[in-house]
Amino acid sequence: MAVTEQERRKGVKKRFIVGGVAMGVLLSGGYLFLNLTGRSFTGEWAPPDPLGIRFVNVFLILAACVLQGSILGRVVGFLTRKR
């Protein structure tokens, strides 16, 4: 059974979204690790964020990564389409 162009582009987009989720989990984990150990990205001491701020920051990191993956999937699907 032949794969249509639209199904192929959907598969490409789905892979990029899954990659965005994976990257978001890694970045969120790094943020939480640094925050809970009291360090900043520069390596200096920083007071930990309040719990509510942590939840919001983790959500924003995940949302930004998924959105970026979705946009990259659309761009790659557009660039690789047959003319």
Buried (B, 14 or more C-beta within 10 A) or exposed (E): EEEEEEEBBBEBBEEBBEBBBEBBBEBBEEBBEBBEEEBEEEEEEBEBBEEEEBEEBBEEBBEBBBEBBBEBBBEBBEEEEEE
